[in-house]
Amino acid sequence: MSLDESSPRPGSLTVVAKKYAAPAALGFCLLVSMLMMVFHPVPHGHRYDLCFVLALRLSIIWLIYRVVPGWIFRRGFLWAILVFGLMIGTLQLTRIDPDSELVHYYGSAFAAMRAGQNPYTSGTIYHRAEFKKVVYGDFNYPPMEIYPYYAAYRIAGKWDSGVLTWTMLIVQALACLVFVFICSKVKLAYLWPFFPVFMLEELHINPAMTLLMTGLILWAVRKSRERPLKRYRYLVAVLFGIGLMTKFLMIPLAAAYYANALGSRQSRKLPGVALEVGMTLATTLLIMAPFGIGPVFKNTILFNLVLKDREAMTTFFPNVLSGLLSWLKLGAAFPVLAVAIFAVSIWVASKLNTFSALLTAAFTFLFVAPIPRSQFSPCLLYIAVAGIVITFGEHGALPQKVLKKRAASSPPVADGPVPA
């Protein structure tokens, strides 16, 4: 896995960038997060530890994917990931809060919908701002974050923390099932130790639909790589369109995928990629339409770019970029710098292999997001492990012991970087 899939001269600037850019960036983010955790530099900032946890988790995922991908097939690593998942899952399950903001947030949205109101314009949606002050505004999640929870509410005939938790568990269990199909060549014994992390690591916030859509997209991407037929690429396009209406992690994944399709070594022609992008956007607009394209865009994308407006509705948890700029009293520059840094990451992603591109864009996006969102770390681990399995499988480098059917011969898997 490299920043440039060409073969530059040994010792060239490109080689240096390939080797040190990612660890340097992760080191910088870890340093900023640690300094903020020590000095608490933003007067209205809360929970500085969240930024550090995000940087630490992403660094570990990068190490697994980039440095020691072969570890995912080792029994010791599988036991470690299993124990970690069960431990953090137990903590999540024992700390379910019946009075959580998310329960009230969805409850008020459902009440608005039952009253015939648009939750994106009603002004009646429950939020907790700084110091848990209750304020009311509009719904700020994309529409696909409504449907499964609203369906669960109607089926259960009630809405509480139990219904919310069970809905997330079911959706995340479906993502585990999709993971098995993505890694269909690998024995289940080497896959299920990851399930507790995917299912249980986050039950207080709701990344479940993002995880499920990511899984479906990766499955379709794998199919399109095995058989490069237009129908599979069109399926990926439609799934991205649906995925963009889940949580915002899907934005960097879609941008990286299409930039990579145009700029990588296996680049496709512009008209074909443009058609796929059009299908993605059309699907997204169709999902937005029942609630109004303008109100949805205003209360999702724009809401998360303007820190001042966002902080009026929610508590400010400093992230690497937002915290650093607020520390330097340059918060007004956040939208421009966030978009610029993200754009650079997409350009870099266009030079990488598909899975490296997805992870590069997603890592950058999470660091420049207004607040740290470590709840997406299971999703990135999902991409990393699926990417390792698919890439090694394509290169005939999966260890014999993990294969469902033993091949005649196969080169041993290395602990070094994922093949480009």
C-alpha positions as CSV (number, residue, x, y, z in Angstrom):
1,M,0.0,0.0,0.0
2,S,1.5,3.3,-1.0
3,L,0.8,6.9,-1.7
4,D,1.7,6.4,-5.3
5,E,1.2,3.1,-7.1
6,S,3.9,3.7,-9.7
7,S,7.5,2.6,-9.1
8,P,9.6,5.6,-8.3
9,R,13.4,5.6,-8.0
10,P,14.7,4.4,-4.6
11,G,15.4,7.4,-2.4
12,S,13.1,9.7,-4.3
13,L,10.9,12.2,-2.7
14,T,7.9,10.1,-3.6
15,V,9.3,7.1,-1.7
16,V,9.9,9.3,1.3
17,A,6.3,10.6,1.1
18,K,5.0,7.1,0.8
19,K,6.8,5.9,3.8
20,Y,6.4,8.8,6.2
21,A,3.4,10.9,5.3
22,A,0.8,8.8,7.0
23,P,2.6,8.1,10.2
24,A,3.7,11.8,10.4
25,A,0.1,12.9,10.0
26,L,-1.2,10.5,12.6
27,G,1.6,11.5,14.9
28,F,0.7,15.2,14.5
29,C,-3.0,14.4,15.3
30,L,-2.0,12.4,18.4
31,L,0.2,15.3,19.6
32,V,-2.5,17.9,19.1
33,S,-5.1,15.7,20.9
34,M,-2.7,15.1,23.8
35,L,-1.9,18.8,24.1
36,M,-5.5,19.7,24.1
37,M,-6.3,17.1,26.7
38,V,-3.6,18.5,29.0
39,F,-4.3,22.2,28.6
40,H,-8.0,22.3,27.9
41,P,-7.5,25.4,25.7
42,V,-11.1,26.1,24.5
43,P,-13.2,27.6,27.2
44,H,-16.5,26.0,25.9
45,G,-14.8,22.7,25.0
46,H,-15.8,19.4,26.7
47,R,-14.4,15.8,26.8
48,Y,-11.0,16.4,25.3
49,D,-10.3,12.7,25.8
50,L,-12.6,11.9,22.8
51,C,-10.2,13.4,20.4
52,F,-7.3,11.5,21.8
53,V,-9.3,8.2,21.7
54,L,-10.1,8.9,18.0
55,A,-6.5,9.5,17.1
56,L,-5.3,6.5,19.0
57,R,-7.8,4.1,17.4
58,L,-7.1,5.3,13.9
59,S,-3.4,4.9,14.5
60,I,-3.9,1.3,15.6
61,I,-6.1,0.6,12.5
62,W,-3.5,2.1,10.3
63,L,-0.8,-0.1,11.8
64,I,-2.9,-3.2,11.3
65,Y,-3.7,-2.4,7.7
66,R,-0.4,-0.8,6.6
67,V,2.3,-2.4,8.7
68,V,1.2,-5.9,9.9
69,P,-1.8,-7.0,7.9
70,G,-0.8,-10.6,8.3
71,W,-1.6,-10.3,12.0
72,I,-5.4,-10.6,11.3
73,F,-4.8,-14.3,10.5
74,R,-2.9,-15.0,13.8
75,R,-4.6,-16.7,16.6
76,G,-3.2,-14.4,19.2
77,F,-4.5,-11.3,17.4
78,L,-7.9,-12.9,16.9
79,W,-8.1,-13.6,20.6
80,A,-7.1,-10.1,21.4
81,I,-9.7,-8.5,19.1
82,L,-12.4,-10.9,20.5
83,V,-11.6,-10.1,24.1
84,F,-11.4,-6.3,23.4
85,G,-14.8,-6.5,21.6
86,L,-16.5,-8.4,24.4
87,M,-15.0,-6.1,27.1
88,I,-16.0,-2.9,25.4
89,G,-19.4,-4.4,24.4
90,T,-20.1,-5.3,28.1
91,L,-19.3,-1.7,29.1
92,Q,-21.6,-0.4,26.3
93,L,-24.5,-2.7,27.3
94,T,-24.2,-1.9,31.1
95,R,-24.2,1.9,30.4
96,I,-27.3,2.2,28.4
97,D,-28.9,5.5,29.4
98,P,-32.7,5.6,29.3
99,D,-32.5,9.4,29.4
100,S,-29.9,9.8,26.7
101,E,-30.1,12.7,24.3
102,L,-30.4,10.3,21.3
103,V,-33.6,8.7,22.8
104,H,-35.2,12.1,23.2
105,Y,-33.9,13.3,19.9
106,Y,-35.5,10.5,17.9
107,G,-38.6,10.6,20.1
108,S,-39.2,14.2,19.2
109,A,-38.6,13.5,15.5
110,F,-41.2,10.7,15.6
111,A,-43.7,13.0,17.4
112,A,-43.2,15.6,14.7
113,M,-43.7,13.1,11.9
114,R,-46.8,11.7,13.6
115,A,-48.2,15.2,13.8
116,G,-47.6,15.7,10.0
117,Q,-44.6,17.9,10.4
118,N,-41.3,17.8,8.6
119,P,-38.6,17.1,11.2
120,Y,-36.1,19.2,9.2
121,T,-38.3,22.3,9.5
122,S,-40.5,21.7,12.6
123,G,-38.1,23.4,15.1
124,T,-39.4,20.9,17.7
125,I,-36.5,18.4,17.8
126,Y,-34.8,17.9,21.1
127,H,-31.1,18.8,21.5
128,R,-28.8,19.2,24.4
129,A,-26.4,22.1,24.1
130,E,-23.6,23.1,26.5
131,F,-24.0,22.0,30.1
132,K,-26.9,19.7,29.0
133,K,-29.1,22.7,28.4
134,V,-32.2,21.6,26.4
135,V,-32.8,23.5,23.2
136,Y,-35.1,22.7,20.3
137,G,-34.3,22.9,16.6
138,D,-34.5,20.8,13.5
139,F,-33.4,17.2,12.8
140,N,-29.7,17.0,11.8
141,Y,-29.2,13.4,10.6
142,P,-29.7,12.4,6.9
143,P,-33.0,10.6,6.2
144,M,-31.7,7.1,6.1
145,E,-31.0,7.6,9.8
146,I,-34.7,7.9,10.3
147,Y,-36.3,4.9,8.6
148,P,-35.0,1.9,10.5
149,Y,-35.6,3.5,13.9
150,Y,-39.0,4.8,12.9
151,A,-39.9,1.3,11.7
152,A,-38.7,-0.2,15.0
153,Y,-40.8,2.5,16.8
154,R,-43.9,1.5,14.9
155,I,-43.4,-2.2,15.2
156,A,-42.6,-2.0,19.0
157,G,-45.5,0.4,19.6
158,K,-43.2,2.5,21.8
159,W,-39.9,4.3,21.8
160,D,-37.2,4.0,24.5
161,S,-33.6,3.1,25.0
162,G,-34.3,-0.6,24.7
163,V,-35.9,-0.2,21.2
164,L,-33.1,2.0,20.1
165,T,-30.4,-0.5,21.4
166,W,-32.1,-3.5,19.8
167,T,-32.4,-1.7,16.5
168,M,-28.7,-0.9,16.4
169,L,-27.8,-4.5,17.4
170,I,-29.9,-6.0,14.6
171,V,-28.6,-3.6,12.0
172,Q,-25.0,-4.2,13.1
173,A,-25.6,-8.0,13.1
174,L,-26.7,-7.7,9.5
175,A,-23.4,-5.9,8.8
176,C,-21.6,-8.9,10.3
177,L,-23.5,-11.2,8.0
178,V,-22.5,-9.1,5.0
179,F,-18.9,-9.2,6.2
180,V,-19.0,-13.0,5.9
181,F,-20.1,-12.7,2.3
182,I,-17.4,-10.2,1.5
183,C,-14.7,-12.5,2.9
184,S,-16.4,-15.6,1.4
185,K,-13.1,-17.4,0.8
186,V,-12.1,-17.3,4.5
187,K,-13.2,-19.7,7.1
188,L,-15.7,-18.4,9.6
189,A,-13.3,-19.1,12.5
190,Y,-11.1,-16.3,11.2
191,L,-14.0,-13.8,10.9
192,W,-16.3,-14.1,13.8
193,P,-13.8,-12.8,16.4
194,F,-14.3,-9.4,14.8
195,F,-18.1,-9.5,15.3
196,P,-18.2,-8.2,18.9
197,V,-16.3,-5.1,17.8
198,F,-18.6,-4.6,14.9
199,M,-21.8,-5.2,16.9
200,L,-21.1,-3.9,20.3
201,E,-18.3,-1.3,20.3
202,E,-20.8,1.6,19.8
203,L,-24.4,1.4,21.2
204,H,-24.8,4.9,22.6
205,I,-24.6,6.8,19.3
206,N,-25.9,5.3,16.1
207,P,-23.4,4.4,13.4
208,A,-25.3,1.2,12.6
209,M,-26.7,2.1,9.2
210,T,-23.3,3.5,8.1
211,L,-21.7,0.2,9.0
212,L,-24.3,-1.8,7.1
213,M,-24.2,0.4,4.0
214,T,-20.3,0.2,4.0
215,G,-20.5,-3.5,4.1
216,L,-23.0,-3.7,1.2
217,I,-20.8,-1.3,-0.8
218,L,-17.6,-3.4,-0.1
219,W,-19.5,-6.5,-1.2
220,A,-20.5,-4.9,-4.5
221,V,-17.0,-3.5,-5.0
222,R,-15.6,-7.0,-4.5
223,K,-18.0,-8.4,-7.1
224,S,-17.1,-5.6,-9.6
225,R,-13.4,-6.4,-9.1
226,E,-14.1,-10.1,-9.7
227,R,-16.3,-9.5,-12.7
228,P,-15.9,-6.0,-14.1
229,L,-19.5,-5.7,-15.4
230,K,-21.4,-2.5,-15.6
231,R,-24.3,-3.8,-13.5
232,Y,-22.0,-4.2,-10.5
233,R,-20.6,-0.7,-10.8
234,Y,-24.1,0.6,-11.1
235,L,-25.0,-1.3,-8.0
236,V,-22.1,0.3,-6.2
237,A,-23.3,3.7,-7.4
238,V,-26.9,3.2,-6.1
239,L,-25.6,1.9,-2.8
240,F,-23.4,4.9,-2.4
241,G,-26.4,7.1,-3.0
242,I,-28.3,5.4,-0.2
243,G,-25.2,5.4,2.0
244,L,-24.8,9.2,1.6
245,M,-28.1,9.5,3.4
246,T,-26.7,7.7,6.5
247,K,-24.0,9.3,8.6
248,F,-21.3,11.6,7.1
249,L,-18.5,9.0,6.9
250,M,-20.0,8.0,3.6
251,I,-19.0,11.3,2.0
252,P,-15.2,10.6,2.1
253,L,-15.8,7.0,1.1
254,A,-17.8,8.0,-2.0
255,A,-15.5,10.8,-3.0
256,A,-12.4,8.6,-2.6
257,Y,-14.0,5.8,-4.6
258,Y,-14.8,7.9,-7.6
259,A,-11.6,9.9,-7.5
260,N,-9.7,6.6,-7.4
261,A,-11.8,5.2,-10.3
262,L,-10.5,8.2,-12.4
263,G,-7.0,8.6,-11.1
264,S,-5.7,5.1,-10.2
265,R,-3.7,2.8,-12.4
266,Q,-6.9,0.9,-13.3
267,S,-8.7,4.2,-14.1
268,R,-11.9,4.1,-16.1
269,K,-13.1,6.6,-18.7
270,L,-14.7,9.8,-17.5
271,P,-18.1,9.3,-19.1
272,G,-18.6,6.0,-17.4
273,V,-17.6,7.4,-14.0
274,A,-19.7,10.5,-14.5
275,L,-22.7,8.3,-15.2
276,E,-22.1,6.4,-11.9
277,V,-21.7,9.6,-10.0
278,G,-25.0,10.8,-11.5
279,M,-26.7,7.7,-10.4
280,T,-25.3,8.2,-6.9
281,L,-26.5,11.8,-6.7
282,A,-29.9,10.9,-8.2
283,T,-30.4,8.2,-5.6
284,T,-29.5,10.6,-2.8
285,L,-31.8,13.4,-4.1
286,L,-34.7,10.9,-4.3
287,I,-34.2,9.9,-0.7
288,M,-34.0,13.6,0.3
289,A,-37.0,14.7,-1.7
290,P,-39.8,13.6,0.7
291,F,-38.3,15.9,3.4
292,G,-37.3,18.7,1.0
293,I,-33.8,18.8,-0.6
294,G,-33.1,22.3,0.7
295,P,-34.0,21.7,4.4
296,V,-32.1,18.4,4.5
297,F,-29.0,20.0,3.0
298,K,-29.2,23.0,5.3
299,N,-29.6,20.9,8.5
300,T,-27.0,18.3,7.6
301,I,-24.0,19.5,5.5
302,L,-24.2,23.2,6.3
303,F,-25.0,22.5,10.0
304,N,-21.7,20.7,10.4
305,L,-19.5,23.2,8.6
306,V,-20.4,26.4,10.6
307,L,-19.1,25.8,14.1
308,K,-21.0,28.8,15.6
309,D,-24.3,27.5,14.4
310,R,-23.5,23.9,15.4
311,E,-22.5,24.9,18.9
312,A,-25.9,26.6,19.5
313,M,-27.5,23.2,19.2
314,T,-25.0,20.8,20.7
315,T,-22.0,20.6,23.0
316,F,-18.6,21.3,21.5
317,F,-16.2,18.4,21.7
318,P,-12.9,19.7,20.2
319,N,-11.5,17.7,17.3
320,V,-8.0,18.0,15.9
321,L,-8.8,20.8,13.4
322,S,-11.8,22.4,15.1
323,G,-10.1,22.3,18.5
324,L,-6.8,23.7,17.1
325,L,-8.5,26.5,15.2
326,S,-10.7,27.4,18.2
327,W,-7.5,27.3,20.4
328,L,-6.0,29.8,18.0
329,K,-9.2,31.8,17.8
330,L,-9.5,31.1,14.1
331,G,-12.8,29.2,14.2
332,A,-14.3,31.2,11.4
333,A,-11.7,29.6,9.1
334,F,-12.8,26.1,9.9
335,P,-15.1,25.6,6.8
336,V,-12.5,26.7,4.3
337,L,-9.6,24.7,5.9
338,A,-11.7,21.6,6.5
339,V,-12.8,21.5,2.9
340,A,-9.3,22.2,1.6
341,I,-7.6,19.5,3.7
342,F,-10.3,17.0,2.7
343,A,-9.8,17.9,-1.0
344,V,-6.1,17.2,-0.7
345,S,-6.9,13.8,0.8
346,I,-9.1,13.0,-2.1
347,W,-6.3,13.9,-4.5
348,V,-4.0,11.6,-2.6
349,A,-6.6,8.9,-2.6
350,S,-6.8,9.0,-6.4
351,K,-3.3,7.6,-6.5
352,L,-3.8,4.7,-4.2
353,N,-5.4,1.3,-4.4
354,T,-9.1,1.2,-3.7
355,F,-9.0,0.2,0.0
356,S,-6.1,2.5,0.8
357,A,-8.0,5.3,-0.9
358,L,-11.1,4.7,1.2
359,L,-9.2,4.7,4.5
360,T,-7.1,7.7,3.6
361,A,-10.1,9.9,2.9
362,A,-12.0,8.5,5.9
363,F,-9.2,9.1,8.3
364,T,-8.7,12.7,7.1
365,F,-12.5,13.4,7.2
366,L,-12.7,12.2,10.8
367,F,-9.8,14.4,11.9
368,V,-11.3,17.5,10.2
369,A,-14.9,16.9,11.3
370,P,-16.3,19.4,13.8
371,I,-16.2,16.9,16.6
372,P,-14.3,13.6,17.1
373,R,-16.4,10.6,16.1
374,S,-14.6,7.6,17.4
375,Q,-17.9,5.6,16.9
376,F,-16.8,5.1,13.3
377,S,-13.7,3.2,14.2
378,P,-15.4,-0.2,13.9
379,C,-16.4,0.8,10.4
380,L,-12.8,1.7,9.5
381,L,-11.6,-1.6,11.0
382,Y,-14.3,-3.3,8.9
383,I,-12.9,-1.7,5.7
384,A,-9.3,-2.5,6.7
385,V,-9.9,-6.2,7.3
386,A,-12.1,-6.6,4.2
387,G,-9.4,-4.8,2.2
388,I,-6.7,-7.0,3.5
389,V,-8.7,-10.2,2.7
390,I,-9.8,-9.1,-0.7
391,T,-6.3,-7.8,-1.7
392,F,-4.5,-10.8,-0.5
393,G,-7.0,-13.1,-2.1
394,E,-6.5,-11.3,-5.5
395,H,-2.8,-11.8,-5.2
396,G,-3.1,-15.5,-4.1
397,A,-1.5,-14.6,-0.8
398,L,-4.1,-15.8,1.7
399,P,-2.6,-18.4,4.0
400,Q,-3.8,-22.0,3.4
401,K,-5.1,-22.3,6.9
402,V,-7.7,-19.6,6.5
403,L,-9.1,-20.8,3.2
404,K,-12.4,-22.8,3.0
405,K,-11.0,-24.8,0.1
406,R,-7.3,-25.7,0.1
407,A,-5.6,-24.5,-3.1
408,A,-2.9,-26.6,-4.7
409,S,-0.2,-24.0,-3.8
410,S,-0.2,-20.5,-2.5
411,P,2.5,-18.1,-1.4
412,P,2.7,-17.4,2.3
413,V,1.2,-14.2,3.6
414,A,3.7,-11.6,4.8
415,D,3.4,-9.3,7.7
416,G,4.4,-6.3,5.5
417,P,2.3,-3.8,3.7
418,V,-0.9,-4.8,1.8
419,P,-0.1,-5.4,-1.9
420,A,-1.0,-2.4,-4.0
